[in-house]
Amino acid sequence: MEITHGTRWQSFPSPLEQLIRIVANKTGQIFELLLYSSVYLGCAVAGMAYTCCYLQGISPSLPIIVVLAGVVFSVYNLNRKTDEAEDALNHGKRFEVTSRLEKPLFIAALLSYAIVLVIAAMSGPATVLVALIPLISGIFYSVPLLPRTWHYRRLKEIPAIKNIVVAGAWGLSFSLVPVFMTGSSPSLVTGVVFLFIFAWTVVGSVLPDIRDRDGDAATGVKTIPVILGVRETRVFLTVFNGCTAGCLLTAGLLCLPLTSCGVLLCSVVYSQACILAIGNRKTDDILVDIISDGQFLTIGAIAWLASSAVSLLILPGSVMQPPAAFL
């Protein structure tokens, strides 16, 4: 008897089919946990920390990476606890996962920040102060602490200000923590790194606002996309990205090697690709949560390749001297 194509599929071994479904289901659950618990973002921050160290001529170390990744993991999980109303509308799946694991994630966020402060304290009070900037900014960002007589109670409700505050906090942390933890002094390169992270964070914080514009509008949060619209926001980000790229490369050429300027350029191009791609409701979640948030997995790898390439060009037995701007 002839066996049709449909019959062959129906005769697929059911135990194996069940095993594949179980493995696929568990894999999906693990991925969602890593993504929505900010563990994935923390891993991307490792690349971000490496890049900032590379640009400043600082040897990346585990304590620096742990401090920066721990701060990001903690602040994002603490902020989500105060953003439940928006999350319920904008991120149903994320809200489901984080609500189910609310207590463990909250405890993990507190423990993570405690570890961060202990490690930072070993490098002095300046490092502790810088490490606290994102937490303090996050409190004013999400908690209604502004006077009741004001029209706004939280910084996140003030158009554009919230993006500037977030970008400033991350810019200061990622530019200064590596400096203070290695006993170095801030320099022109530190300023370039600050601008680099500031510009990336502005773009990275507005992209989710484009995706979440409906939920933000429904809850009264007036973000840039809610006010301008998607197309106009994309134009705004393109102009902003272009202007900061010009400033970065101009300043970078004064104090950075060409390879470092190349890393900066790669990051700007990556950000611009995300700007051009945002606005498609079918792919915005992947773009924002994976591609944009994971940008420094790619940029960090490029920085590592650039560093490795430079090391290979150094003659055996010679010692590489940092640029004068690093001294």
N, C-alpha and C positions, 0 to 999 in steps of 0.2 A: 504494500500500500504506500502511495506517495505521501511524504510528510511535507506539509506546507510550512512557509516561513513562520506563520502565526503559531503553528503547533510546536515548532522547535522552541519558541520563546516560552510557551506554556509549560514545556517539559524541563525548563531551567530548574536545577536542583533547589528546592525551597529552603533547605538549611543554609546553603551558601548565600542565597538571596537575602535571607534574614540576617545573616552575619554582616553582609555588605551594608544593609540598611542600618544596623546597629552601630557599626563603625562610622558610617557617614553621619549619623545622628549625633554620636558622641563627639566626633571631630568638630561638627558645627557648634555644639554647645561649648566646647573648650575655646574655640575661636571667638565666639561671642563673649565669653567670660574675659578673655585676654583683651578684647577690644573695648568692651564697655566698662571694665574695671580700671582702665587707663594703664594697664600693664604694657600693652602694645605701645602706647604713647611714651611710657617711661623708657622702653627699649630704643625708640626713635631719639629720645633725648640723649641717650648715650652717644649717638652719632653727632648730635648737636654739640655736646660738650667736647667731643674729640675735635670737631671742626673749629670751635672757638679757641681751643688750646693750640691747634695747628697754626691758626692765623696769627696768634700772639707769640709764636716761637716757644711755647711752654710744653714740656713733656706731659702728656696726659697721664693721669694716675687714677687708680680705682677710687680713692677717697673723693676726688673732684667729681667723677662720674656719679658716684653714689649720692653725694650731696645734691647735685642738680637733678638727677632722676628722681630722687626721693621727694624733693620739693614739688616737682611737677605732679607726681603721683598723688601726693597728699592734697595739694591745693585743688586739683580737679575733682577728686572724690568728695572733699568737703563742700566745694561749691555746688556739686550736684544735689547735695542734701537740701540746699536752700533754693534750688531751681526746680523742684518737683512739679510745680504747676505747669511750667513751660515744657518740661520733659514729657509730661503725660500727653501733651498735645503734639509736640514735635517729634518725639522719639519713643513711640510706643514700646518697641522691642527693648530698647536700652532701659526704659523706665521699669519694664517688667523684670529685667535681670538685676538692676541695681536695687530695686525695691525688695526683691527676694533675698538679696545678700546685703541689705542695708547695714545691719549691725557689724558683720565681719569686715566690710569695707571701711566703715567708720573707725573701727578699732585699728585696722591696718594703716589708715591714713594718719591717725594720731601717733602710733608707734613709729611710723616712717619719719614723721617730722621730728620726733624726739631723737631718733638716731641721727638725723641730719644735724640737729643742733649740737649734739655731743661731738660729732666729728668736726663741725665748724668751730666749736669752742677750742679745739686743739690748735687752731691757727690764729686765734685771737678774737677780740670783740668785734673788729671790723668785719670779719667773715660772718659772724653770727648776725650782725645787723643787716648785712646784704641778704643773707639767707632768709631773714624774716620779712623782707620787703614784699615778696609774693603773697605771703600769708596775710599781712596787714592790708595789702591792696585787695586781696580776695574777700576780706571781711567787709570793707567799704563797698566792694563791687556787688556783693550778693545780699548783704544784710541791711535792712532799712534803718540806718543810723543817722541819716541826714535830718535836719530839723523838720518838724511837722508843718511848719509854716511854708516850707519850700514846696514847689510843685512836684519835685522828685524826692523820693526817700532813699533810693539806691543808685549808685553810680552807673549800674548797667542800664538804668532807665533813661540816662541822659545821652542823646544821640552823639555819636563819635567820641565823646569823652571816655566811655567805657573801653573803646578800642585803644585809645591813647594810654590810658592807665595800665591796661594789661600789657601792652607793648613796652611801656616804660619799665614795668616791673621785671619782665623777662629780659629786657635789654640790659638792665643793671646787673641782674643775677648772673647771666651767662658771660658778661664781659668782665665782671669784677671778681667773682668767686675763684676762677683759676689764678688770677693775679694775686689775691690775698692769701690763698692757700699755698702758694709757692714762695711767699715772701718777696714778691716782685713789686714794682711800682707802676701805677697806671701811666700809659703813654699815649701817643697819637694813635697807635695801633689799637689800643683799648677803646678809643672813641670810634674807630672804624668798625670794630666788632659790635659795639653798642648799636650803632646805626644799622648795621647788617641785621642783627636780631630784631631790633625795633621794627624795621621795614618788613621783615618776613612775618612778624607777629601781627602787624596791622592787616596784612593781606590774609594771613591764616585765620584771623578772628572775624573778618568780614565775610569770608566765604561761607561759614556755617550760618551766618545771619541771612544770606541769600536763600539758602535751603530752608531756613526756619521762619521765613518772613510771615507766613500765614499764621502760625502759632503765636509769634511775637505780637502781631497786630491784634490778634484775638485777646491777648492778655495785657494789652496796653503798653507793650515795650516798643518804643519807637527807635528802631535801628536804622542805619543808613539805607539798607534796601527797602525797608518799610516806607521811608520818606521819599527816596529817589526812584525806586523801581529797579528791576533786574538789569535792564540794558544800561541805564544811566550809571548804576553802581559798577558794572563791569568797565565802563569807560573811565569812571573815577579811579578805580583800582589800576587800570592800565597806565593812566597818567602818573599816578602816585608811584607805581613800580618803575616806570621809566625815569622819573626825576631822581628817585633814590638810587637807581642803578648808576646814573650819571655822577651823583655825589660820591657813591661808594668807589667807583672805579677811578675817579679823579684823585680822591684822597688815598686810595689804595696804591696808586702808582707812585705816590710820594714816599711811602713807608713800607710797602710790601713787595716781595718777589713776584715775578710774573705768574708763577705757578699758583700763588695765593689769589692773585687777581682773577686767574682763570676759575678757581673754585667759587669766588664771589659771582662771577658771570654765570656759571652753571646754575647756581641757586636762583638767580634772578630769572633766567630762562625757564626754569622749572616752575617758579611761582606764576610766571606769565601764562604758561601752558594751563595751569589750574584755573586761572582767571578766565581764559577763553573757553574752558570746558564747562564751567559752572552754569547752572540754569536749566539743566535737563533733569526733571524730577525722577526719572528712572535710574539715573546714575549718580545723582548728587550725593547720596549716602556713601557710596564707595569712594567718590572723589574726595569728600571732606574727611571721612573717618579713617580712610586707609591711605589714599594717595597723597593728600595734602599734609595730614598729620604725620605721615611716614616719610616726609620729604628728606629728612636728614639721615635716614637709612641709606639713601642714595648719595646725598652730598657728603656725608661722613665717609662713605666708601671712596668717593672721588678724592677727598682730602687725603685719605690713607694711600691711595694709589699715587697721588702727587708727591707725598712725602717719601714713599718707597722709591719712586723714580729718581728723585733728587739724591737719595742715599746711594743708589746704585752708580750715580755719576761721580761720586766722591772717590778719590783715589784711596786704595787700601793704606791704612796707617795715618791718613790725614784726619784732621779734626774739623768738622763743619762749624764755622762761626756764624752766629745769628746776625741778621742785618743790624746796622747801627741803631735803627729805631727801637730794637728790642732791648738795647743795653741801658 
